Structures are given as C-alpha cells and as structure tokens.
Amino acid sequence: MTLDPVHFDGIAQLARRIDHGADERDRRAFAETVWAEFLDPLRDEGRTIVEPLDDQHRRLVDCEDIALRERPFATEHGLDAGTINPTTFKNGLVIDIAQAAMAATPSDLDLHRSRTTVMTVHSNDETMTVDESWGKFDGGYSKSRAVKIPPLPRFAEGVVHALALYLAESNHALDHIDDVTDLLVLDGPIYPRGLLRWADQHPDLADFLLEDPRPTTVLENYVRLVERFLEREVPLVGFVKNPATRVITRTLKGKRDVDVPTPWNDDAAMFTRLLERGEYVDDVDGERWERDTSALSYTNWFRSRGGVDRPLSVAGDALGVERERSLEDYEVTFFVVYDPRDDLVYRIEAPYAFTRDPERRDALTMQLLQDIAVAHGPPTIVEKADELARISRSEKASLRETLETQFDTSQDRSYDDHRWNGDESY
C-alpha cells in the first residue's frame, strides 16, 4: 500500500525540525583541515596510526584517457566467496555454507569450474560431531569441508558466517596460487577484516580467538598467501567496494587536543569530501553543488597500523600467527579512489611488501584506476569472480530445504520470514 500524498508530506515535514549542523561548505573545510594537518602522520597516544608512503597528494586522471592506456599487468585474476547466509534450524543447528571461485582474464574454463566449499556448523549440543576432513567432488575440480564451531554464548550466526567465508576464500586462493601469473585482485580486503574486528571490538569474541585454533588457522592462510605471492614476485591487492573503516575518524574524535569537528560516520565519507570535485552554481532555489564527473580522483598510498589493521602491523601479534618475513612486509597499505560518475569511493589495499617499490606502486595504481574507468565501477575481474561464487536466492532456498531433509528438521522461521516470503532484500 502506498502513502497518500498528505501522509508523504507529513513525514517530509519532519525534516524541517532537524538542524543538521554545519553546512556542506563547512564540512569540506573540515576535511581540508584534516588532510593538511593530521594525516602526515596521524598519531594516537604516541603511536603512528596512518602515514603516507611517499608525498601526500590528491590527483586526477581523465576517465577516457586512463581507459586507453597500456595496462601495466597483462593478465588479472579475481577471487571471491559467496554464502547462503547463516541459517538456524529447530534442532539447534546454525549453519552457513560458502563457496569460493577464481576468475581469470583471459578466461580459463578449468579454473572457473573449480570451487572450494565450506560448511560451518554451530550447536549448543556438545554431543554433535562433524567429520572435518576435506573431500573432493566434480571429478576432482572442487573440494569441500564441514567445520564444527564450539558452543558460543553469543554471536553464533556471525561466527559461522565469517569462518565459512574466509576458510573457503583463503583455501581456494592457496590452491590456485600457481594459476596467477601477473596480478590477483581479491573481492574485499587482503586480510579477514570481519574476523580481525572481533579482536578489536568484541571482548567475548576476542576470547574465542585466543581459545579456538580455527580463527587463527584462517588468518594464517592469508599470511601464507602473502608469503607465497612474495616468493613468486606476483602482487595481490584487495578491492574494497564498501569501505567502512573508522580508523581516521575514530582517532580524530578521540583526540582531546584537536579542535576540528569530525562529522563523518566513517573514513569513506571523509575521503568523499576530499576527493569530490565541482563548484557551487546559482540555481532557482539558490546555490547548489555541481559535481565534475569527467575524472577519477585518488589519493597517495597510506600505511595503516590502527583498528583492525593493527594485528598485521609491526606492533601487532597477528593473533599468534608466525610471520616468516620482515613484519613490515605484511602491513596494510591503501589508497582511495573516488568515482564521481556514481558518487562512490573505493579502497584498494596491498601488503607493504608490494607497495614499497615506487614503480610497482605506481603500476598497481594505474592498473586499478584503469579497471575502474573501464568497468564504470569495480574491476570486471572482481565482478566476474562475484558471479562465479554467488549463490542465488533460489539456490539458497533449495539448499536450506535439502538441509531440512538431511537433518529431519525445519528452519527456525520468524514472522518476518513468513511476511516477506524469504525475500532477503528486506
């Protein structure tokens, strides 16, 4: 049922009661102050949180010009994992299933066929058992594994989801290292951010990280992945479509000696203000901002040692995972790209070992900028991997029905499940 016009207007009028504080001009000025005075480097209680790798700068590249440039890396591979999302059954099981896939350009049909599938299972019944050995299917092209998660008082759904996703992705990447010849682009960050966030923000889950070997095994997979790519001198990067880090904004808000308001919800919102180009023009209702959409804008590379990036920094303990190379090699570095055509920012990450050299750093920058310009969004190789790994809504429903039959139970449904008829978009 749609809103009547009078009801719509009544709701819209509520906005008049809200004074949203500083206007856009002030917010842009705040961002410029942060850029000029606090990021070279950003410190917190004597620790360096964020610092530029070279000179701090913002640059532009014309979308058409960069699309026509010669590519620094002739081939690309992309990696992604998709899940059915955590599902609770009436017998107490909480299950998620993830499948990981790798895409290549030029296409490699055998590689595209391969999958790594992981099912994670949680139950408060300690008598429940799981055969956790790896098995193969599809004529040996693919492999699968079930993993038991120990009883947790809270966060069961989050844990089964994160471990399924990251176990599938990291194992698939390790299995196919030799297939990557020039560059691997992960769909997401270079380390399991969701898992690392537990240690940073959730004390209950931090204890789980210390007591159970599975999360450490997941992180170790990513550490070994970095080391193997370094041995082969083939770089890997992470393309973060929805960067939600708050390292900079949270640090600034915590500084008592900083007299600069930080009105942004996260770092992405701040970088949007810093990288968006345009001008104020006169309109019938007064001035309005008109965005310039002809060029991508981007920052220099930064080193990040705060928040969820801290465990892999020189000051972090990597959750106890042994690092075989110089600790600096594993540190997270990133740069931010703003695409004015969609008003979106993307964060590109890479281990410091691959961005230490200025020439390689520039090559990675130009490659990803060209990918964004050509695809009008995330790189085509990332979207290709996403399509291979994605489990459709109908497939999720079928898999859940199969699990119901297998366990002689049914999904623990709520009224919202009934109301929306399984529509997960709500």
C-alpha positions as CSV (number, residue, x, y, z in Angstrom):
1,M,0.0,0.0,0.0
2,T,1.4,3.4,-1.0
3,L,1.4,6.5,1.1
4,D,-1.3,9.1,0.4
5,P,0.2,12.4,-0.7
6,V,-0.9,14.1,2.6
7,H,0.9,11.4,4.6
8,F,4.0,11.7,2.5
9,D,4.1,15.5,3.0
10,G,3.5,15.0,6.7
11,I,6.5,12.7,7.0
12,A,8.6,15.0,4.8
13,Q,7.8,18.0,7.1
14,L,9.6,16.3,9.9
15,A,12.9,17.2,8.2
16,R,12.2,20.8,9.0
17,R,12.5,20.1,12.7
18,I,16.1,19.0,12.3
19,D,19.0,21.4,12.2
20,H,21.7,19.2,10.6
21,G,24.5,21.4,11.9
22,A,27.4,22.5,9.7
23,D,26.6,23.1,6.0
24,E,28.4,21.4,3.1
25,R,30.9,24.2,2.7
26,D,32.0,23.8,6.4
27,R,32.2,20.0,6.0
28,R,34.5,20.4,3.0
29,A,36.6,22.9,5.0
30,F,36.8,20.4,7.9
31,A,38.0,17.7,5.5
32,E,40.7,20.0,4.1
33,T,42.0,20.8,7.6
34,V,42.3,17.1,8.4
35,W,44.1,16.5,5.1
36,A,46.5,19.4,5.6
37,E,47.3,19.0,9.3
38,F,46.6,15.5,10.6
39,L,47.5,12.7,8.1
40,D,51.2,13.1,7.8
41,P,51.2,11.2,10.0
42,L,48.1,10.6,12.1
43,R,49.2,9.7,15.7
44,D,47.3,8.4,18.7
45,E,49.0,8.3,22.1
46,G,52.4,8.3,20.5
47,R,51.6,5.5,18.0
48,T,51.5,6.1,14.3
49,I,48.1,5.1,13.0
50,V,48.2,6.3,9.4
51,E,51.0,7.7,7.4
52,P,51.8,8.4,3.7
53,L,54.2,6.0,1.9
54,D,55.6,8.9,-0.1
55,D,54.5,12.5,-0.5
56,Q,50.8,13.1,0.4
57,H,48.8,14.1,-2.6
58,R,45.5,14.0,-4.4
59,R,45.5,13.5,-8.2
60,L,43.1,13.3,-11.1
61,V,43.0,11.1,-14.1
62,D,40.6,11.5,-17.1
63,C,38.3,8.5,-17.4
64,E,38.7,8.2,-21.1
65,D,42.5,8.8,-21.1
66,I,43.2,6.2,-18.5
67,A,40.9,3.6,-20.2
68,L,43.1,3.8,-23.3
69,R,46.5,3.5,-21.6
70,E,48.6,0.4,-21.9
71,R,48.0,-2.0,-19.0
72,P,50.9,-2.5,-16.5
73,F,49.7,-6.1,-15.9
74,A,48.8,-8.1,-18.9
75,T,46.5,-10.6,-17.1
76,E,44.4,-10.4,-14.0
77,H,42.8,-13.0,-11.7
78,G,39.9,-12.3,-9.3
79,L,38.8,-14.1,-6.2
80,D,35.5,-14.1,-4.3
81,A,33.4,-16.2,-2.0
82,G,29.6,-16.2,-1.6
83,T,27.4,-17.7,1.2
84,I,23.8,-18.8,1.8
85,N,23.9,-16.6,5.0
86,P,23.6,-18.1,8.5
87,T,20.5,-20.3,8.9
88,T,19.1,-21.5,12.2
89,F,17.2,-24.8,12.4
90,K,14.7,-26.0,15.0
91,N,17.1,-28.7,16.2
92,G,19.5,-26.0,17.4
93,L,22.0,-26.1,14.4
94,V,23.2,-22.8,13.0
95,I,24.8,-23.4,9.6
96,D,26.3,-21.3,6.8
97,I,27.7,-22.5,3.5
98,A,30.3,-20.7,1.5
99,Q,31.8,-21.3,-1.9
100,A,34.9,-19.6,-3.3
101,A,35.8,-19.2,-7.0
102,M,38.5,-17.6,-9.0
103,A,38.1,-15.8,-12.3
104,A,40.7,-15.1,-15.0
105,T,41.2,-12.8,-17.9
106,P,41.7,-14.2,-20.5
107,S,39.2,-16.8,-19.4
108,D,40.4,-20.2,-18.1
109,L,37.4,-22.6,-18.1
110,D,39.0,-25.2,-15.9
111,L,39.9,-22.6,-13.3
112,H,36.3,-21.1,-13.5
113,R,34.9,-24.6,-12.9
114,S,36.8,-25.1,-9.7
115,R,35.2,-24.4,-6.3
116,T,36.1,-24.6,-2.6
117,T,33.0,-25.2,-0.4
118,V,33.0,-24.9,3.3
119,M,30.0,-25.6,5.7
120,T,30.3,-24.3,9.2
121,V,28.1,-25.8,11.9
122,H,27.3,-24.5,15.4
123,S,25.3,-26.3,18.0
124,N,24.9,-25.9,21.8
125,D,24.6,-29.7,21.9
126,E,28.2,-30.8,22.7
127,T,27.4,-34.4,21.6
128,M,27.1,-33.2,18.0
129,T,30.0,-34.3,15.8
130,V,31.4,-33.4,12.4
131,D,33.8,-35.1,10.0
132,E,36.1,-32.2,9.3
133,S,38.2,-33.9,6.6
134,W,38.5,-32.4,3.1
135,G,36.7,-34.2,0.3
136,K,36.6,-33.8,-3.5
137,F,33.7,-33.6,-5.9
138,D,33.0,-32.7,-9.5
139,G,35.7,-35.0,-10.9
140,G,38.3,-33.5,-8.6
141,Y,37.9,-30.0,-9.8
142,S,36.4,-28.9,-6.5
143,K,36.8,-29.7,-2.8
144,S,34.6,-29.3,0.3
145,R,34.8,-29.5,4.1
146,A,32.5,-29.2,7.1
147,V,33.7,-27.4,10.2
148,K,32.3,-27.6,13.8
149,I,32.2,-24.3,15.7
150,P,32.3,-24.7,19.5
151,P,29.3,-23.6,21.6
152,L,29.2,-19.8,21.9
153,P,27.0,-17.8,24.2
154,R,26.6,-15.1,21.6
155,F,27.5,-14.3,18.0
156,A,26.9,-17.8,16.7
157,E,25.5,-16.6,13.4
158,G,28.3,-14.1,12.9
159,V,31.0,-16.7,13.6
160,V,29.6,-19.4,11.3
161,H,29.3,-16.8,8.5
162,A,32.8,-15.4,8.9
163,L,34.6,-18.7,9.2
164,A,32.8,-20.3,6.3
165,L,33.5,-17.2,4.1
166,Y,37.2,-16.8,5.0
167,L,38.0,-20.5,5.1
168,A,36.6,-21.0,1.6
169,E,38.3,-17.9,0.2
170,S,41.7,-18.4,1.7
171,N,41.9,-22.2,0.9
172,H,40.8,-21.6,-2.7
173,A,43.4,-18.9,-3.1
174,L,46.2,-21.1,-1.7
175,D,45.2,-23.9,-4.0
176,H,45.4,-21.7,-7.1
177,I,48.4,-19.6,-6.5
178,D,50.3,-21.1,-9.4
179,D,47.4,-20.1,-11.8
180,V,48.0,-16.4,-11.1
181,T,50.7,-15.0,-13.4
182,D,50.6,-11.2,-13.1
183,L,48.1,-9.9,-10.5
184,L,45.4,-11.3,-8.1
185,V,42.5,-9.0,-7.1
186,L,40.6,-10.1,-4.0
187,D,37.0,-9.0,-3.8
188,G,37.4,-7.4,-0.4
189,P,40.3,-6.6,2.0
190,I,43.6,-8.5,1.9
191,Y,43.1,-9.9,5.4
192,P,39.9,-11.3,7.0
193,R,38.6,-8.0,8.3
194,G,35.4,-9.4,9.8
195,L,37.4,-11.8,11.9
196,L,40.0,-9.2,13.0
197,R,37.3,-6.9,14.0
198,W,36.3,-9.3,16.8
199,A,39.7,-8.8,18.4
200,D,39.3,-5.0,18.1
201,Q,35.7,-4.5,19.2
202,H,34.2,-7.6,20.8
203,P,35.8,-8.9,24.1
204,D,33.7,-12.1,24.0
205,L,34.9,-13.0,20.5
206,A,38.4,-11.9,21.4
207,D,38.4,-14.7,23.9
208,F,37.2,-17.1,21.2
209,L,40.1,-16.1,19.0
210,L,42.6,-16.9,21.8
211,E,41.0,-20.2,22.8
212,D,40.0,-21.8,19.5
213,P,42.5,-22.7,16.7
214,R,40.1,-22.2,13.8
215,P,40.2,-18.4,13.5
216,T,44.0,-18.4,13.9
217,T,44.1,-21.0,11.1
218,V,42.1,-18.7,8.8
219,L,44.4,-15.8,9.4
220,E,47.4,-18.0,8.9
221,N,46.1,-18.9,5.5
222,Y,46.1,-15.2,4.5
223,V,49.6,-14.7,5.9
224,R,50.9,-17.7,4.0
225,L,49.1,-16.4,0.9
226,V,51.1,-13.1,1.1
227,E,54.3,-15.0,1.6
228,R,53.7,-17.3,-1.3
229,F,52.9,-14.4,-3.6
230,L,56.1,-12.6,-2.5
231,E,58.1,-15.7,-3.3
232,R,56.7,-15.7,-6.8
233,E,57.0,-11.9,-7.0
234,V,53.4,-11.7,-8.1
235,P,51.4,-8.9,-6.4
236,L,48.0,-9.2,-4.8
237,V,45.6,-6.4,-3.9
238,G,42.2,-6.2,-2.2
239,F,39.4,-4.2,-3.8
240,V,37.0,-3.0,-1.1
241,K,33.7,-1.9,-2.6
242,N,32.2,-0.6,0.6
243,P,35.0,0.7,2.7
244,A,33.6,1.2,6.3
245,T,36.9,1.7,8.2
246,R,36.8,4.3,11.0
247,V,40.5,4.4,11.9
248,I,41.0,8.1,11.0
249,T,37.6,9.4,12.1
250,R,37.7,7.5,15.4
251,T,41.2,8.6,16.1
252,L,40.4,12.2,15.5
253,K,37.3,12.1,17.6
254,G,39.3,10.7,20.5
255,K,41.9,13.5,20.4
256,R,41.3,15.9,23.2
257,D,43.8,18.4,21.7
258,V,42.1,18.6,18.3
259,D,39.7,21.4,17.7
260,V,38.4,20.1,14.4
261,P,34.9,18.7,14.2
262,T,34.7,15.2,12.6
263,P,31.1,15.0,11.3
264,W,31.6,11.9,9.2
265,N,30.3,8.4,10.1
266,D,33.4,6.7,8.7
267,D,36.6,7.4,6.7
268,A,34.9,6.8,3.4
269,A,32.6,9.8,4.0
270,M,35.6,12.0,4.8
271,F,37.5,10.9,1.7
272,T,34.5,11.6,-0.5
273,R,34.6,15.2,0.7
274,L,38.3,15.4,0.0
275,L,38.2,13.8,-3.5
276,E,34.9,15.2,-4.9
277,R,35.4,18.0,-7.4
278,G,33.0,20.6,-8.6
279,E,31.7,24.0,-7.9
280,Y,28.7,25.9,-6.5
281,V,26.5,27.3,-9.2
282,D,23.4,29.5,-9.0
283,D,20.0,27.9,-9.2
284,V,16.4,29.0,-8.8
285,D,16.5,27.8,-5.2
286,G,19.9,29.4,-4.5
287,E,23.3,27.8,-4.8
288,R,23.8,24.1,-5.5
289,W,26.8,21.9,-5.8
290,E,27.6,20.7,-9.3
291,R,29.9,17.7,-9.5
292,D,32.6,17.3,-12.1
293,T,32.2,13.7,-13.5
294,S,35.0,13.7,-16.1
295,A,37.9,12.4,-14.0
296,L,38.6,9.9,-11.3
297,S,40.3,11.4,-8.3
298,Y,42.6,9.4,-5.9
299,T,45.0,9.7,-3.0
300,N,48.6,8.6,-2.5
301,W,49.1,5.3,-0.7
302,F,49.0,5.2,3.1
303,R,50.3,2.7,5.6
304,S,47.6,1.7,8.2
305,R,48.5,0.5,11.7
306,G,45.3,1.2,13.6
307,G,42.0,-0.6,14.2
308,V,41.6,-3.9,12.5
309,D,44.9,-3.3,10.6
310,R,46.9,-3.2,13.8
311,P,47.3,-7.1,14.3
312,L,49.3,-7.3,11.0
313,S,51.4,-4.2,11.7
314,V,54.9,-4.3,13.2
315,A,53.3,-3.6,16.6
316,G,50.7,-6.4,16.3
317,D,50.9,-10.0,17.2
318,A,49.0,-11.4,14.2
319,L,46.8,-13.3,16.7
320,G,49.8,-15.5,17.3
321,V,50.4,-16.5,13.7
322,E,54.1,-16.8,12.9
323,R,55.3,-14.4,10.2
324,E,58.3,-15.7,8.3
325,R,59.4,-12.4,6.7
326,S,60.1,-8.8,7.9
327,L,57.0,-7.7,9.8
328,E,56.8,-4.6,7.7
329,D,56.1,-6.7,4.6
330,Y,52.6,-7.7,6.0
331,E,51.4,-4.2,6.9
332,V,48.3,-3.0,5.2
333,T,48.7,-0.1,2.8
334,F,45.9,1.5,0.8
335,F,44.8,4.3,-1.4
336,V,41.4,5.6,-2.0
337,V,39.7,6.2,-5.4
338,Y,36.6,8.4,-5.9
339,D,34.4,7.8,-9.0
340,P,32.2,10.9,-9.5
341,R,30.0,9.1,-12.0
342,D,28.4,7.1,-9.2
343,D,29.5,9.3,-6.3
344,L,31.3,6.3,-4.7
345,V,34.7,5.7,-3.1
346,Y,36.7,2.5,-3.3
347,R,39.6,1.4,-1.1
348,I,42.5,-0.6,-2.7
349,E,44.7,-2.5,-0.3
350,A,48.0,-4.3,-0.7
351,P,50.7,-5.6,1.7
352,Y,53.5,-3.2,2.1
353,A,55.9,-5.6,0.5
354,F,54.2,-5.0,-2.8
355,T,53.9,-1.2,-2.5
356,R,57.4,-0.5,-1.0
357,D,58.8,-0.1,-4.5
358,P,57.6,3.2,-6.1
359,E,57.5,1.7,-9.7
360,R,55.4,-1.3,-8.7
361,R,53.2,1.0,-6.5
362,D,52.5,3.3,-9.5
363,A,51.8,0.2,-11.7
364,L,49.2,-1.1,-9.3
365,T,47.7,2.4,-9.0
366,M,47.4,2.8,-12.8
367,Q,46.0,-0.8,-13.2
368,L,43.2,-0.3,-10.7
369,L,42.4,3.1,-12.0
370,Q,42.1,1.8,-15.5
371,D,39.9,-1.1,-14.3
372,I,37.5,1.3,-12.6
373,A,37.4,3.7,-15.5
374,V,36.6,0.9,-18.0
375,A,34.1,-1.0,-15.8
376,H,32.4,2.2,-14.6
377,G,32.7,0.6,-11.1
378,P,34.6,-2.3,-9.5
379,P,37.0,-4.1,-11.9
380,T,35.5,-6.5,-14.3
381,I,37.6,-9.4,-13.0
382,V,36.1,-8.8,-9.5
383,E,32.6,-8.8,-10.8
384,K,33.4,-12.0,-12.8
385,A,34.6,-13.7,-9.6
386,D,31.5,-12.5,-7.8
387,E,29.2,-14.0,-10.4
388,L,31.0,-17.4,-10.2
389,A,30.9,-17.5,-6.4
390,R,27.4,-16.1,-5.9
391,I,24.7,-18.4,-4.6
392,S,21.4,-17.2,-6.0
393,R,18.3,-16.7,-3.9
394,S,16.5,-19.7,-5.4
395,E,19.7,-21.8,-4.8
396,K,19.8,-20.7,-1.2
397,A,16.2,-21.7,-0.7
398,S,16.9,-25.1,-2.3
399,L,20.0,-25.7,-0.2
400,R,18.1,-24.9,3.0
401,E,15.3,-27.3,2.0
402,T,17.9,-30.0,1.4
403,L,19.4,-29.4,4.9
404,E,16.0,-29.6,6.4
405,T,15.6,-33.1,4.9
406,Q,19.1,-34.2,5.8
407,F,18.7,-33.2,9.5
408,D,15.0,-34.2,9.7
409,T,14.1,-30.8,11.0
410,S,12.9,-27.4,9.6
411,Q,14.3,-23.9,9.5
412,D,13.5,-21.9,12.6
413,R,11.4,-19.2,11.0
414,S,10.2,-15.9,12.3
415,Y,7.1,-13.9,11.3
416,D,9.3,-11.7,9.1
417,D,10.4,-14.8,7.2
418,H,6.7,-15.6,6.6
419,R,5.8,-12.0,5.8
420,W,8.5,-11.4,3.3
421,N,8.4,-14.9,1.9
422,G,12.1,-15.4,2.2
423,D,12.9,-12.1,0.5
424,E,16.3,-11.3,1.9
425,S,16.3,-7.8,0.5
426,Y,14.3,-6.6,3.4
